[in-house]
Amino acid sequence: MKITVLFASPNKNGSTAILTDNFKRGAEENGHTVGVLDVCNMNIHPCIGCVRCGYEGPCVQKDDNAIIRHELLSSDMVVFATPLYYYGMSAQLKTVVDRFCAYNSGLNSRHLSSALLTVAWNADDWTFEALEAHYKTLVRYVRFEDKGMVLG
Ligand SMILES: Cc1cc2nc3c(=O)[nH]c(=O)nc-3n(C[C@H](O)[C@H](O)[C@H](O)COP(=O)(O)O)c2cc1C
């Protein structure tokens, strides 16, 4: 299976990177192809809400979101890899997710598998509640099939 990881930590050698590297290694050992997109170092602007895309594109903004679109629409699985920032995903990842708007229909019909890799500082049992709820709601809306979450 072709797996695309949206790696959304600004720290290339941080905890999110450790999770991502280990996920990649494990998946490749099991015969999968894994591509990691370092979204914090890509040129991706926030959605401007014009909906000129009509939820299927093209987007009026010409930036690296076209690369993400191409990769996700040719993948079997998407993995969201993010540090917990104020109890949600990083802004860099949210920016990518909002730009799903321009290929919402295509994403919906692909029925991608998905997973969440995330890390936090706090150890309260409610630390990941909001992010888990957001991820599960997103997956439900875009008709992904959740394969699991790693909450570090
Ligand atoms: C802007 C910012 C916001 C954060 N918000 C939270 C938070 O809400 N809850 C938490 O437990 N940790 C929070 N943290 C800590 C990070 O989630 C944690 O250090 C994580 O391991 C960082 O991942 P990284 O090593 O990939 O950068 C925050 C860190 C930063 C820089």
The ligand as a Gaussian input file, in Angstrom:
#p B3LYP/6-31G(d) Opt

LIG

0 1
 C        3.237000      25.964000      20.788000
 C        3.241000      24.734000      21.649000
 C        2.053000      24.306000      22.207000
 C        2.007000      23.157000      22.987000
 N        0.825000      22.755000      23.530000
 C        0.787000      21.652000      24.287000
 C       -0.435000      21.225000      24.875000
 O       -1.495000      21.824000      24.688000
 N       -0.425000      20.110000      25.667000
 C        0.721000      19.395000      25.881000
 O        0.669000      18.397000      26.589000
 N        1.890000      19.756000      25.309000
 C        1.949000      20.864000      24.531000
 N        3.137000      21.247000      23.955000
 C        4.306000      20.380000      24.089000
 C        4.526000      19.529000      22.838000
 O        3.351000      18.898000      22.407000
 C        5.565000      18.450000      23.132000
 O        6.747000      19.026000      23.630000
 C        5.887000      17.621000      21.890000
 O        6.701000      16.532000      22.283000
 C        6.620000      18.424000      20.848000
 O        6.815000      17.612000      19.701000
 P        8.138000      17.756000      18.788000
 O        9.256000      17.143000      19.584000
 O        7.831000      17.044000      17.534000
 O        8.340000      19.216000      18.586000
 C        3.205000      22.405000      23.202000
 C        4.408000      22.841000      22.620000
 C        4.431000      23.998000      21.871000
 C        5.742000      24.459000      21.258000

